[in-house]
Amino acid sequence: MPVNHLVLFQFKADATADQVEKAVANMLALKDNCLHPTTQKPYINSLTGGKDNSPEGRQNGIQYAFVVEFASTEDRDHYVHNDQAHKDFVGAALPIIENAIVIDYSF
């Protein structure tokens, strides 16, 4: 069963535009950088995201949103717990992230 993994970021006030731009690019690059442990091929079905542009004013500080689609809960679980590219991204981005919200759902 496919899984959508929603990731929402609020960056720290002192994060530079270059730092944010690099973090966003690195997040989007995970689609190609995360390799399946058996096939050694990319396993993220799709990854989209970008800067918030909602006119509703209900963001509560969240500035960027990403949707990562996996074919299965097993792929999502590997990504969350074991994928080295994902771990490297988190380690590099965490120092400039004020708040992160992650919500998953299946469809």
MIDOSE-1310 file (N, C-alpha, C; in nm, 2 decimals, decimal comma, always signed):
residues 107
mpvn	+0,08/-0,12/+0,00/+0,00/+0,00/+0,00/+0,09/+0,12/+0,00; +0,07/+0,22/-0,09/+0,15/+0,34/-0,10/+0,14/+0,42/+0,03; +0,24/+0,50/+0,06/+0,25/+0,58/+0,18/+0,29/+0,72/+0,13; +0,22/+0,82/+0,17/+0,27/+0,96/+0,16/+0,33/+1,01/+0,29
hlvl	+0,44/+1,07/+0,28/+0,52/+1,11/+0,40/+0,53/+1,27/+0,38; +0,45/+1,34/+0,46/+0,45/+1,48/+0,46/+0,56/+1,54/+0,56; +0,64/+1,63/+0,51/+0,74/+1,69/+0,59/+0,73/+1,84/+0,58; +0,71/+1,91/+0,70/+0,70/+2,05/+0,70/+0,81/+2,11/+0,79
fqfk	+0,87/+2,22/+0,73/+0,98/+2,28/+0,80/+0,96/+2,43/+0,83; +1,01/+2,47/+0,95/+1,02/+2,61/+0,98/+1,17/+2,62/+1,01; +1,24/+2,71/+0,94/+1,38/+2,73/+0,96/+1,41/+2,83/+1,07; +1,52/+2,82/+1,13/+1,56/+2,92/+1,24/+1,57/+3,06/+1,18
adat	+1,54/+3,16/+1,26/+1,54/+3,30/+1,21/+1,68/+3,34/+1,16; +1,79/+3,28/+1,22/+1,92/+3,31/+1,18/+1,98/+3,23/+1,07; +1,90/+3,14/+1,01/+1,94/+3,06/+0,90/+1,95/+3,15/+0,78; +2,06/+3,14/+0,71/+2,08/+3,23/+0,59/+2,00/+3,18/+0,47
adqv	+1,98/+3,26/+0,37/+1,91/+3,22/+0,25/+1,98/+3,11/+0,18; +2,12/+3,11/+0,18/+2,19/+3,01/+0,12/+2,18/+2,88/+0,19; +2,18/+2,88/+0,32/+2,16/+2,76/+0,40/+2,02/+2,69/+0,37; +1,92/+2,78/+0,37/+1,79/+2,73/+0,34/+1,78/+2,67/+0,20
ekav	+1,83/+2,74/+0,11/+1,83/+2,70/-0,03/+1,90/+2,56/-0,05; +2,01/+2,55/+0,02/+2,09/+2,42/+0,01/+2,01/+2,31/+0,08; +1,95/+2,33/+0,19/+1,87/+2,23/+0,26/+1,75/+2,19/+0,17; +1,68/+2,28/+0,11/+1,57/+2,25/+0,02/+1,62/+2,17/-0,09
anml	+1,73/+2,21/-0,16/+1,78/+2,13/-0,27/+1,82/+1,99/-0,23; +1,88/+1,98/-0,11/+1,92/+1,85/-0,06/+1,80/+1,76/-0,03; +1,69/+1,82/+0,02/+1,57/+1,74/+0,05/+1,52/+1,69/-0,08; +1,51/+1,77/-0,18/+1,45/+1,73/-0,31/+1,54/+1,63/-0,38
alkd	+1,67/+1,63/-0,35/+1,77/+1,54/-0,41/+1,76/+1,40/-0,35; +1,69/+1,39/-0,24/+1,67/+1,25/-0,18/+1,60/+1,16/-0,27; +1,52/+1,21/-0,36/+1,45/+1,12/-0,46/+1,55/+1,03/-0,54; +1,67/+1,09/-0,57/+1,77/+1,02/-0,65/+1,88/+0,96/-0,56
nclh	+1,90/+1,02/-0,44/+2,01/+0,98/-0,35/+1,97/+0,86/-0,26; +1,85/+0,84/-0,23/+1,81/+0,73/-0,15/+1,80/+0,60/-0,23; +1,88/+0,50/-0,20/+1,88/+0,38/-0,28/+1,83/+0,26/-0,20; +1,75/+0,18/-0,27/+1,69/+0,06/-0,21/+1,80/-0,03/-0,16
pttq	+1,79/-0,09/-0,04/+1,90/-0,18/+0,01/+1,93/-0,30/-0,08; +1,83/-0,35/-0,15/+1,85/-0,47/-0,23/+1,89/-0,44/-0,37; +1,82/-0,35/-0,44/+1,84/-0,32/-0,58/+1,95/-0,21/-0,60; +1,98/-0,13/-0,50/+2,07/-0,02/-0,51/+2,02/+0,08/-0,62
kpyi	+1,89/+0,09/-0,63/+1,83/+0,19/-0,72/+1,73/+0,28/-0,64; +1,71/+0,40/-0,69/+1,62/+0,49/-0,62/+1,48/+0,43/-0,59; +1,43/+0,44/-0,48/+1,30/+0,38/-0,44/+1,19/+0,48/-0,40; +1,22/+0,60/-0,40/+1,11/+0,70/-0,37/+1,03/+0,72/-0,50
nslt	+0,90/+0,70/-0,49/+0,82/+0,71/-0,61/+0,81/+0,85/-0,66; +0,79/+0,95/-0,57/+0,79/+1,09/-0,61/+0,83/+1,17/-0,48; +0,89/+1,29/-0,51/+0,92/+1,38/-0,40/+0,90/+1,52/-0,46; +0,81/+1,59/-0,40/+0,78/+1,73/-0,45/+0,78/+1,82/-0,32
ggkd	+0,80/+1,95/-0,34/+0,79/+2,04/-0,23/+0,84/+2,17/-0,27; +0,83/+2,27/-0,17/+0,88/+2,40/-0,19/+0,83/+2,49/-0,08; +0,86/+2,62/-0,11/+0,82/+2,73/-0,02/+0,67/+2,75/-0,01; +0,62/+2,77/+0,11/+0,47/+2,80/+0,12/+0,43/+2,92/+0,05
nspe	+0,32/+2,92/-0,01/+0,26/+3,04/-0,08/+0,11/+3,05/-0,05; +0,07/+2,99/+0,05/-0,08/+3,00/+0,09/-0,12/+3,14/+0,13; -0,23/+3,19/+0,08/-0,28/+3,32/+0,13/-0,36/+3,31/+0,26; -0,38/+3,19/+0,31/-0,47/+3,17/+0,43/-0,42/+3,22/+0,56
grqn	-0,28/+3,23/+0,57/-0,22/+3,28/+0,70/-0,24/+3,18/+0,81; -0,24/+3,05/+0,78/-0,26/+2,95/+0,89/-0,14/+2,86/+0,90; -0,02/+2,91/+0,86/+0,10/+2,83/+0,86/+0,16/+2,80/+0,99; +0,13/+2,89/+1,09/+0,19/+2,87/+1,23/+0,34/+2,86/+1,22
giqy	+0,41/+2,94/+1,14/+0,55/+2,94/+1,13/+0,61/+2,84/+1,02; +0,54/+2,75/+0,98/+0,59/+2,66/+0,88/+0,61/+2,73/+0,75; +0,73/+2,71/+0,69/+0,77/+2,78/+0,57/+0,78/+2,69/+0,44; +0,81/+2,57/+0,46/+0,83/+2,47/+0,35/+0,76/+2,34/+0,37
afvv	+0,71/+2,28/+0,26/+0,64/+2,16/+0,27/+0,69/+2,06/+0,16; +0,70/+1,94/+0,19/+0,74/+1,83/+0,10/+0,65/+1,71/+0,12; +0,63/+1,64/+0,00/+0,55/+1,52/+0,00/+0,64/+1,41/-0,06; +0,67/+1,31/+0,02/+0,75/+1,20/-0,03/+0,66/+1,08/-0,04
efas	+0,65/+1,02/-0,16/+0,57/+0,90/-0,18/+0,65/+0,78/-0,19; +0,61/+0,68/-0,11/+0,67/+0,55/-0,11/+0,57/+0,44/-0,16; +0,62/+0,33/-0,22/+0,54/+0,23/-0,27/+0,48/+0,14/-0,15; +0,55/+0,15/-0,04/+0,51/+0,06/+0,07/+0,55/+0,11/+0,21
tedr	+0,49/+0,06/+0,31/+0,54/+0,10/+0,45/+0,68/+0,05/+0,47; +0,72/-0,06/+0,41/+0,85/-0,11/+0,43/+0,95/-0,01/+0,37; +0,92/+0,04/+0,25/+1,02/+0,14/+0,20/+1,02/+0,27/+0,28; +0,91/+0,31/+0,33/+0,90/+0,43/+0,42/+0,98/+0,40/+0,55
dhyv	+0,97/+0,29/+0,60/+1,04/+0,25/+0,73/+1,19/+0,25/+0,71; +1,23/+0,19/+0,59/+1,37/+0,19/+0,56/+1,43/+0,33/+0,55; +1,35/+0,42/+0,48/+1,39/+0,56/+0,47/+1,41/+0,63/+0,60; +1,31/+0,61/+0,69/+1,31/+0,68/+0,82/+1,42/+0,62/+0,91
hndq	+1,44/+0,49/+0,91/+1,52/+0,43/+1,01/+1,66/+0,40/+0,97; +1,68/+0,37/+0,84/+1,81/+0,31/+0,79/+1,88/+0,38/+0,68; +1,81/+0,46/+0,60/+1,87/+0,51/+0,47/+1,98/+0,61/+0,51; +2,10/+0,59/+0,46/+2,21/+0,67/+0,50/+2,20/+0,81/+0,44
ahkd	+2,15/+0,82/+0,32/+2,13/+0,95/+0,25/+2,03/+1,04/+0,33; +1,93/+0,97/+0,38/+1,83/+1,05/+0,46/+1,89/+1,09/+0,59; +1,97/+1,00/+0,66/+2,03/+1,03/+0,78/+2,13/+1,15/+0,76; +2,20/+1,15/+0,65/+2,30/+1,26/+0,62/+2,23/+1,39/+0,61
fvga	+2,11/+1,38/+0,53/+2,03/+1,50/+0,52/+1,99/+1,56/+0,65; +1,93/+1,47/+0,73/+1,88/+1,52/+0,87/+1,99/+1,58/+0,95; +2,11/+1,51/+0,95/+2,22/+1,56/+1,03/+2,27/+1,70/+0,98; +2,27/+1,72/+0,85/+2,31/+1,85/+0,79/+2,21/+1,96/+0,81
alpi	+2,08/+1,93/+0,80/+1,97/+2,03/+0,81/+1,93/+2,06/+0,95; +1,94/+1,97/+1,04/+1,89/+1,99/+1,18/+1,94/+2,12/+1,24; +2,06/+2,15/+1,23/+2,11/+2,28/+1,30/+2,04/+2,40/+1,25; +1,97/+2,41/+1,14/+1,90/+2,53/+1,09/+1,75/+2,51/+1,10
iena	+1,70/+2,40/+1,15/+1,56/+2,38/+1,15/+1,50/+2,41/+1,29; +1,41/+2,50/+1,30/+1,34/+2,54/+1,42/+1,24/+2,44/+1,46; +1,16/+2,40/+1,36/+1,05/+2,31/+1,38/+1,03/+2,22/+1,26; +1,00/+2,09/+1,29/+0,97/+2,00/+1,18/+0,85/+1,92/+1,22
ivid	+0,76/+1,91/+1,12/+0,64/+1,83/+1,15/+0,63/+1,72/+1,04; +0,61/+1,59/+1,08/+0,61/+1,48/+0,99/+0,48/+1,41/+1,01; +0,40/+1,39/+0,90/+0,28/+1,31/+0,90/+0,27/+1,22/+0,79; +0,24/+1,10/+0,81/+0,23/+1,00/+0,71/+0,08/+0,95/+0,69
ysf	+0,04/+0,92/+0,57/-0,09/+0,85/+0,55/-0,08/+0,76/+0,43; -0,16/+0,66/+0,43/-0,17/+0,57/+0,32/-0,30/+0,59/+0,24; -0,30/+0,56/+0,12/-0,42/+0,58/+0,04/-0,45/+0,46/-0,05
